[in-house]
Amino acid sequence: MRAAPEQYEMISPGNLAAALKLMASEPGRWLPVAGGTEVMVQYSAGRLPQRNLMNVWGLPELRRIEVTPDAVVIGGGCTFAEIRAHKAIAAEFSMLAKTAAWVGSIANQNRATLAGNLANASPAADSPPALLAYEAEIELISVRGTRRIPYTQCHLDYKRTALTQDELILAVRLPRRFAGWRDYVRKVGTRNAQAISKVCMAAQALVQDGVVEAIRMGMGSVAPVPLRLAAIEECAAGRKVNATLIAECRQLLDKMIAPIDDIRSTIEYRRLVAGNVLEDCLRTLAGTA
Ligand SMILES: Cc1cc2nc3c(=O)[nH]c(=O)nc-3n(C[C@H](O)[C@H](O)[C@H](O)COP(=O)(O)OP(=O)(O)OC[C@H]3O[C@@H](n4cnc5c(N)ncnc54)[C@H](O)[C@@H]3O)c2cc1C
């Protein structure tokens, strides 16, 4: 059933302070809309329960990318097109630049924002695995001030985040402490473009003579939330990548993930592919693929 426009109200507060004030005055009433690529799909299908929408598209405070000595700070309102085009992101955080290029079509990337991708909290979203591997923090803002949380604490459950009802995602901070690490990023979808991930993965590692000195890994589409593969990171640290390590890591992964059957894939397929991608990741990072 199509939505009836007269049942909806949309306000454009015009600046961040006014947007936060509105959210604080009636917590939960005003749904922020950035690029609208998630919200408008629900609206068009008549499945958007919220009737009061607040336009945050283009607010300058959410739309900056700042490079500091310690971090690259990406405003929540930045689009994937802007992220793809940014030189410092391409140079230092190329996995995020690559995942930005995977989000839907070019038209999509011109509207879809990083904060929208995270707040929508789909386990199949493309940017989370890279943010997990980069140990990103997210900066939240409300009339009460700002707070930072590790991105690992953002997703509480399927479509549920740690954001309170009066908060917006102000920015995502990527720490600049991984110079010299190798990286690996992979999306498995029905096609190479314009497809939702069946399994997606990002990882980076410090490797010396085939030994993994340190590794950070994130995987999407295999559980209710995007997963940081901490147990596998611990298992691999300090070891050479060989058949024994790969078998152990695959077993650990099998215990950690809880993929679903849906129109895109079966549980069995996702389990097998997740294991294959993990193996390819370890071999590629170690230089033995
Ligand atoms: C055809 C199509 C293809 C797609 N393909 C992909 C794909 O391949 N990979 C992928 O990952 N996604 C894909 N998507 C999903 C979507 O484009 C992304 O999730 C996008 O990043 C959402 O951003 P947005 O700004 O459009 O969000 P919106 O639709 O504006 O909002 C989404 C959610 O985020 C909240 N929100 C927005 N901004 C903020 C903020 N600053 N703080 C707090 N909450 C906020 C909103 O309230 C809402 O709950 C696709 C969508 C479509 C329609």
The ligand as an ORCA input file, in Angstrom:
! r2SCAN-3c Opt
* xyz 0 1
  C      18.385      1.150     -4.275
  C      19.144      1.119     -2.960
  C      20.336      0.415     -2.904
  C      21.051      0.348     -1.712
  N      22.218     -0.333     -1.681
  C      22.945     -0.385     -0.546
  C      24.187     -1.088     -0.516
  O      24.627     -1.683     -1.490
  N      24.867     -1.090      0.663
  C      24.415     -0.443      1.778
  O      25.097     -0.470      2.811
  N      23.239      0.228      1.767
  C      22.504      0.272      0.639
  N      21.313      0.949      0.610
  C      20.819      1.554      1.847
  C      21.065      3.064      2.035
  O      21.352      3.737      0.838
  C      22.183      3.327      3.057
  O      21.917      2.676      4.278
  C      22.385      4.823      3.330
  O      23.671      5.007      3.866
  C      21.361      5.457      4.246
  O      21.701      6.822      4.397
  P      20.611      7.979      4.260
  O      21.290      9.257      4.548
  O      19.904      7.900      2.977
  O      19.636      7.557      5.452
  P      18.135      8.006      5.732
  O      17.206      7.208      4.887
  O      18.000      9.478      5.677
  O      18.024      7.535      7.250
  C      18.226      6.193      7.630
  C      18.168      6.087      9.153
  O      19.241      6.815      9.725
  C      18.761      7.807     10.635
  N      19.692      8.944     10.539
  C      20.076      9.608      9.421
  N      21.023     10.519      9.730
  C      21.232     10.429     11.068
  C      22.109     11.082     11.995
  N      22.990     12.031     11.613
  N      22.065     10.702     13.279
  C      21.215      9.735     13.704
  N      20.363      9.083     12.891
  C      20.393      9.430     11.587
  C      17.346      8.098     10.186
  O      16.549      8.614     11.237
  C      16.901      6.718      9.739
  O      16.516      5.961     10.856
  C      20.559      1.014     -0.559
  C      19.353      1.722     -0.625
  C      18.638      1.773     -1.812
  C      17.345      2.538     -1.854
*
